[in-house]
Amino acid sequence: MLDATFAALADPTRRAILAMLLEDDMAVTDVAEPFSMSLAAISKHLMILSRAGLISQEKRGRVKWCKLEPDALRAATVWMQGFGQFEPVDLDRFERFLATELDSLPGALTGNTDNA
């Protein structure tokens, strides 16, 4: 399911649709309104979001409504937060550290193997 979630989120149109649905449930025609694409194209985007479990759709009378399913992002959020536990690496500082460490090793950089 994680793959489907990230695949759905990869498209800017689908992310925009999710942002719109943060406000309230919307009819499919209202979802389509701000986009310069056909209703069929929007329906395909909605189908991808539905399959990923990010939205649900229901028919109310003759109108199909879309609703955000916020719990569907929980698995993706937990997965991404796992990477937040590490501090960003300062590569310049790490390079200086390695140079200092390597300089302190006898023959490490010169290829001198007399100490072996």
C-alpha positions in Angstrom: 0.0 0.0 0.0 3.0 2.3 0.6 4.0 2.1 -3.0 0.5 3.1 -4.1 0.5 6.0 -1.7 3.8 7.4 -3.0 2.8 6.8 -6.6 -0.4 8.7 -6.0 1.4 11.5 -4.3 4.0 11.8 -7.1 1.6 13.7 -9.3 1.1 17.5 -8.7 -2.5 17.3 -9.8 -3.3 14.6 -7.3 -1.5 16.5 -4.6 -3.6 19.6 -5.4 -6.8 17.5 -5.3 -5.8 16.3 -1.8 -5.1 19.9 -0.7 -8.6 20.9 -1.9 -10.2 18.0 0.0 -8.5 19.1 3.2 -11.2 21.8 3.4 -14.3 19.7 2.9 -15.9 16.9 0.9 -16.4 17.9 -2.8 -18.4 16.8 -5.7 -16.3 15.5 -8.6 -17.4 18.3 -10.8 -16.2 20.8 -8.2 -12.9 19.0 -7.9 -12.4 19.2 -11.7 -13.3 23.0 -11.9 -9.9 24.6 -11.3 -8.0 22.2 -13.6 -7.7 22.6 -17.4 -8.4 19.0 -18.2 -11.4 16.9 -19.0 -13.7 15.4 -16.4 -12.5 11.9 -17.6 -8.8 12.9 -16.8 -9.8 14.1 -13.3 -11.8 10.9 -12.8 -8.6 8.9 -13.6 -6.7 10.9 -11.0 -9.5 10.3 -8.5 -9.4 6.6 -9.2 -5.7 6.5 -8.4 -6.2 8.4 -5.2 -9.1 6.0 -4.3 -7.0 2.9 -5.0 -4.3 4.2 -2.8 -6.9 4.7 -0.1 -6.2 8.5 0.1 -9.8 9.4 -0.7 -13.1 7.7 -0.7 -16.0 8.3 -3.2 -19.7 7.9 -2.7 -22.7 8.7 -4.7 -25.2 11.0 -3.0 -28.2 11.2 -5.3 -26.9 11.8 -8.8 -23.7 13.4 -7.6 -20.5 11.6 -6.8 -18.6 13.1 -3.8 -15.0 12.8 -2.8 -13.8 12.7 0.8 -10.2 12.8 2.1 -9.1 9.8 4.1 -6.4 11.3 6.4 -5.6 8.0 8.1 -4.4 6.6 4.8 -1.3 8.8 5.0 -0.3 7.4 8.4 1.8 4.5 7.1 3.7 6.9 4.8 4.2 9.4 7.6 5.5 6.8 9.9 7.9 5.5 7.2 9.2 9.0 6.5 9.6 9.9 10.1 12.0 7.0 10.5 14.4 9.1 8.4 14.0 12.1 10.6 15.8 10.6 13.5 19.2 11.2 11.9 20.9 14.6 11.9 21.9 15.9 8.5 25.4 15.1 7.7 27.8 18.0 7.3 30.0 16.5 4.5 32.7 19.2 4.8 33.1 18.5 8.5 33.1 14.8 7.9 35.8 15.1 5.2 38.0 17.2 7.6 37.4 14.5 10.3 38.4 11.7 7.9 41.5 13.6 6.8 42.6 14.2 10.4 42.0 10.5 11.3 43.9 9.3 8.2 46.8 11.7 8.8 47.2 10.2 12.3 47.6 6.7 10.9 51.2 5.7 10.2 51.7 5.1 6.5 48.0 5.1 5.7 48.2 7.8 3.0 51.8 7.2 1.8 51.3 3.5 1.2 54.2 2.9 3.6 54.0 -0.7 4.8 57.2 -0.7 6.8 55.1 -0.8 10.0 53.3 -4.0 9.0 
